[in-house]
Amino acid sequence: MCDVPSESCIDGFDGHVYQVKSDIMLRPLTEEDASESLEVVNKNRDRLAKWLPWVEGTNNVKDEIQYIREARNSIMHGEKLEMGLFYKSNSEKNEAKLIGACGFVKIQGKTGQLGYWLDEDYMGQGIVTDSCKTLIDVGVNFLGLKTIEIVVQPNNVQSIHVAKRLGFETNSEPCTTDCYGKKTKAITFKIEK
């Protein structure tokens, strides 16, 4: 596992493991994570469905496995770097618990688009902000990205706050954009490195 991004962190799936904080880790999902991922999506389904159109098509373990396979294929081709967000408390003796996802949902040329979602029980602790900081570092220093974007719906106040806390800026009014295959109104926040 890589505590700090380094050259060894960018080769293969196992190399894409990033320790965000002592209790927070990012890594690509495996098929073994499918049941747990579906459980977290189901627990947060109503809230997530407001912002993420893919939620309605994620209804069983088979759907999750398909997503995981596609995500891993996209990592291999440099098109995305989507990862599970894992939490391990000091009191837990077992493995880290999946609590969401965070990663580059699109990489095109020198531009990467960050996306994230989090189990409601873990919101308000800075987990997404800290995870995005780690990914911005990975994107700039190891993927060679020059522009990083966060695309949010205008009424997704929490995601807008994340973008602003990270220093992202926007000059745009909401416009129609493609969000996981569906047209939706969105604001694009950017940071240039």
KOLSE-829901 format. One record per residue (C-alpha): x, y, z; residue number from 1. Coordinates in steps of 0.2 Angstrom, whole numbers, always signed. Example, Ala and Ser with C-alpha at 12.3 -4.5 7.8 and 13.67 -1.06 7.14 Angstrom:
BEGIN
px: +62, py: -22, pz: +39, nr: 1
px: +68, py: -5, pz: +36, nr: 2
//
This chain:
BEGIN
px: +0, py: +0, pz: +0, nr: 1
px: +6, py: +17, pz: -4, nr: 2
px: +5, py: +30, pz: +10, nr: 3
px: +11, py: +44, pz: -2, nr: 4
px: +9, py: +43, pz: -21, nr: 5
px: +25, py: +38, pz: -29, nr: 6
px: +30, py: +30, pz: -45, nr: 7
px: +27, py: +13, pz: -38, nr: 8
px: +9, py: +18, pz: -35, nr: 9
px: +4, py: +20, pz: -53, nr: 10
px: +7, py: +3, pz: -60, nr: 11
px: -7, py: -10, pz: -60, nr: 12
px: -22, py: -11, pz: -48, nr: 13
px: -13, py: -14, pz: -32, nr: 14
px: -2, py: +1, pz: -35, nr: 15
px: -17, py: +12, pz: -35, nr: 16
px: -19, py: +12, pz: -16, nr: 17
px: -18, py: +28, pz: -7, nr: 18
px: -18, py: +31, pz: +12, nr: 19
px: -28, py: +47, pz: +14, nr: 20
px: -27, py: +48, pz: +33, nr: 21
px: -23, py: +35, pz: +46, nr: 22
px: -41, py: +29, pz: +45, nr: 23
px: -46, py: +33, pz: +27, nr: 24
px: -39, py: +23, pz: +11, nr: 25
px: -43, py: +24, pz: -8, nr: 26
px: -41, py: +8, pz: -19, nr: 27
px: -50, py: +1, pz: -34, nr: 28
px: -64, py: -10, pz: -30, nr: 29
px: -63, py: -29, pz: -33, nr: 30
px: -77, py: -41, pz: -37, nr: 31
px: -76, py: -46, pz: -19, nr: 32
px: -82, py: -29, pz: -14, nr: 33
px: -98, py: -30, pz: -25, nr: 34
px: -110, py: -36, pz: -11, nr: 35
px: -103, py: -23, pz: +2, nr: 36
px: -104, py: -9, pz: -12, nr: 37
px: -122, py: -13, pz: -16, nr: 38
px: -126, py: -13, pz: +3, nr: 39
px: -119, py: +5, pz: +5, nr: 40
px: -128, py: +11, pz: -11, nr: 41
px: -145, py: +3, pz: -6, nr: 42
px: -143, py: +11, pz: +12, nr: 43
px: -140, py: +28, pz: +3, nr: 44
px: -151, py: +25, pz: -12, nr: 45
px: -164, py: +39, pz: -10, nr: 46
px: -151, py: +52, pz: -7, nr: 47
px: -139, py: +47, pz: -20, nr: 48
px: -152, py: +45, pz: -34, nr: 49
px: -155, py: +64, pz: -33, nr: 50
px: -137, py: +67, pz: -39, nr: 51
px: -131, py: +51, pz: -48, nr: 52
px: -141, py: +44, pz: -62, nr: 53
px: -131, py: +27, pz: -61, nr: 54
px: -140, py: +23, pz: -45, nr: 55
px: -156, py: +18, pz: -53, nr: 56
px: -147, py: +5, pz: -64, nr: 57
px: -138, py: -3, pz: -49, nr: 58
px: -150, py: -15, pz: -41, nr: 59
px: -140, py: -31, pz: -38, nr: 60
px: -123, py: -39, pz: -36, nr: 61
px: -122, py: -43, pz: -54, nr: 62
px: -124, py: -24, pz: -58, nr: 63
px: -110, py: -20, pz: -46, nr: 64
px: -98, py: -33, pz: -53, nr: 65
px: -101, py: -26, pz: -71, nr: 66
px: -97, py: -9, pz: -64, nr: 67
px: -82, py: -15, pz: -55, nr: 68
px: -76, py: -24, pz: -71, nr: 69
px: -79, py: -8, pz: -82, nr: 70
px: -70, py: +3, pz: -69, nr: 71
px: -55, py: -8, pz: -69, nr: 72
px: -54, py: -9, pz: -88, nr: 73
px: -55, py: +10, pz: -88, nr: 74
px: -41, py: +11, pz: -76, nr: 75
px: -30, py: +0, pz: -87, nr: 76
px: -34, py: +11, pz: -102, nr: 77
px: -31, py: +28, pz: -93, nr: 78
px: -49, py: +34, pz: -95, nr: 79
px: -54, py: +34, pz: -77, nr: 80
px: -47, py: +31, pz: -59, nr: 81
px: -63, py: +27, pz: -49, nr: 82
px: -59, py: +19, pz: -32, nr: 83
px: -68, py: +14, pz: -16, nr: 84
px: -67, py: +24, pz: -1, nr: 85
px: -63, py: +14, pz: +14, nr: 86
px: -63, py: +18, pz: +33, nr: 87
px: -56, py: +8, pz: +47, nr: 88
px: -58, py: +14, pz: +65, nr: 89
px: -45, py: +11, pz: +78, nr: 90
px: -57, py: +0, pz: +87, nr: 91
px: -61, py: -11, pz: +72, nr: 92
px: -51, py: -27, pz: +72, nr: 93
px: -57, py: -33, pz: +55, nr: 94
px: -54, py: -26, pz: +37, nr: 95
px: -58, py: -8, pz: +32, nr: 96
px: -76, py: -4, pz: +29, nr: 97
px: -82, py: +3, pz: +12, nr: 98
px: -91, py: +19, pz: +14, nr: 99
px: -91, py: +27, pz: -3, nr: 100
px: -81, py: +31, pz: -19, nr: 101
px: -70, py: +44, pz: -25, nr: 102
px: -60, py: +46, pz: -40, nr: 103
px: -57, py: +53, pz: -58, nr: 104
px: -73, py: +48, pz: -66, nr: 105
px: -66, py: +55, pz: -83, nr: 106
px: -49, py: +57, pz: -89, nr: 107
px: -47, py: +66, pz: -106, nr: 108
px: -30, py: +72, pz: -111, nr: 109
px: -23, py: +83, pz: -97, nr: 110
px: -40, py: +85, pz: -89, nr: 111
px: -48, py: +75, pz: -75, nr: 112
px: -65, py: +75, pz: -68, nr: 113
px: -67, py: +71, pz: -50, nr: 114
px: -83, py: +62, pz: -43, nr: 115
px: -87, py: +56, pz: -26, nr: 116
px: -101, py: +49, pz: -15, nr: 117
px: -101, py: +45, pz: +3, nr: 118
px: -112, py: +35, pz: +15, nr: 119
px: -122, py: +47, pz: +25, nr: 120
px: -116, py: +41, pz: +42, nr: 121
px: -98, py: +48, pz: +37, nr: 122
px: -103, py: +65, pz: +30, nr: 123
px: -97, py: +81, pz: +38, nr: 124
px: -80, py: +74, pz: +44, nr: 125
px: -70, py: +80, pz: +29, nr: 126
px: -67, py: +63, pz: +22, nr: 127
px: -72, py: +68, pz: +4, nr: 128
px: -62, py: +84, pz: +5, nr: 129
px: -46, py: +75, pz: +11, nr: 130
px: -49, py: +61, pz: -2, nr: 131
px: -50, py: +74, pz: -16, nr: 132
px: -34, py: +82, pz: -10, nr: 133
px: -25, py: +66, pz: -11, nr: 134
px: -32, py: +63, pz: -29, nr: 135
px: -28, py: +80, pz: -35, nr: 136
px: -10, py: +77, pz: -29, nr: 137
px: -10, py: +60, pz: -39, nr: 138
px: -18, py: +68, pz: -54, nr: 139
px: -6, py: +82, pz: -55, nr: 140
px: +10, py: +74, pz: -50, nr: 141
px: +8, py: +56, pz: -57, nr: 142
px: -5, py: +57, pz: -70, nr: 143
px: +1, py: +73, pz: -78, nr: 144
px: -16, py: +82, pz: -77, nr: 145
px: -16, py: +101, pz: -79, nr: 146
px: -35, py: +104, pz: -76, nr: 147
px: -46, py: +96, pz: -63, nr: 148
px: -64, py: +98, pz: -63, nr: 149
px: -79, py: +94, pz: -52, nr: 150
px: -96, py: +94, pz: -60, nr: 151
px: -111, py: +97, pz: -49, nr: 152
px: -129, py: +100, pz: -50, nr: 153
px: -134, py: +118, pz: -45, nr: 154
px: -144, py: +112, pz: -30, nr: 155
px: -131, py: +100, pz: -23, nr: 156
px: -125, py: +111, pz: -10, nr: 157
px: -113, py: +99, pz: -1, nr: 158
px: -103, py: +95, pz: -17, nr: 159
px: -102, py: +114, pz: -21, nr: 160
px: -95, py: +117, pz: -3, nr: 161
px: -82, py: +103, pz: -6, nr: 162
px: -77, py: +111, pz: -23, nr: 163
px: -75, py: +128, pz: -14, nr: 164
px: -65, py: +121, pz: +1, nr: 165
px: -53, py: +113, pz: -12, nr: 166
px: -50, py: +130, pz: -20, nr: 167
px: -60, py: +126, pz: -36, nr: 168
px: -68, py: +141, pz: -45, nr: 169
px: -82, py: +142, pz: -58, nr: 170
px: -86, py: +156, pz: -70, nr: 171
px: -101, py: +147, pz: -78, nr: 172
px: -119, py: +147, pz: -75, nr: 173
px: -128, py: +130, pz: -75, nr: 174
px: -128, py: +122, pz: -92, nr: 175
px: -134, py: +105, pz: -99, nr: 176
px: -121, py: +91, pz: -98, nr: 177
px: -120, py: +73, pz: -99, nr: 178
px: -120, py: +64, pz: -82, nr: 179
px: -118, py: +46, pz: -83, nr: 180
px: -128, py: +45, pz: -100, nr: 181
px: -141, py: +57, pz: -94, nr: 182
px: -143, py: +76, pz: -98, nr: 183
px: -144, py: +86, pz: -83, nr: 184
px: -140, py: +104, pz: -77, nr: 185
px: -123, py: +106, pz: -69, nr: 186
px: -110, py: +119, pz: -64, nr: 187
px: -92, py: +115, pz: -68, nr: 188
px: -79, py: +120, pz: -55, nr: 189
px: -61, py: +120, pz: -61, nr: 190
px: -43, py: +121, pz: -54, nr: 191
px: -28, py: +124, pz: -65, nr: 192
px: -11, py: +117, pz: -60, nr: 193
//
